[in-house]
Amino acid sequence: MQKVFNLKEEAEEYFSKHYPRASKGEIDKQASDWQNKIDSGKDLVKFFEERVGDVSGKKILDVGFGSGGIAIAFSLAGAEM
């Protein structure tokens, strides 16, 4: 069974590990930023699917330098990243 993605949980775990001095407010701000990027990524997935078709099961390579929001959005849509 696949684990359900929980952004807030993932962000708290990531930032607590990598930035142990970060305040709760800083972590919440980063989690919000990640969510905004994922939401924008979902719009890109929709745009992509309207032109190319369903992404489920497709292998997609995201060569980027951001937070991974687009890769997460494609993965949530069923693409293999």
RACORRA-V386974 format. One line per field, one symbol per residue. ss: DSSP state (h for helix, s for strand, l for the rest). phi: phi as a letter, one per 30 degrees, with the letter a starting at -180 (. if undefined). psi: psi as a letter, one per 40 degrees, with the letter a starting at -180 (. if undefined). A space follows every 10 residues. Layout:
ss=???
phi=???
psi=???
//
This chain:
ss=llllllhhhh hhhhhhhhll lllhhhhhhh hhhhhhhhhh hhhhhhhhhh hhllllllsl llllllllhh hhhhhhllls l
phi=.ddddceddd ddddddddbd cddedddddd dddedddddd ddddeeeddd ccjeceidcb cccbbcdjed dddddddjdc c
psi=hhhhhhdddd ddddddddge ehiddddddd dddddddddd dddddddddd ddaheheihh hhgifaeedd ddddddeeih .
//
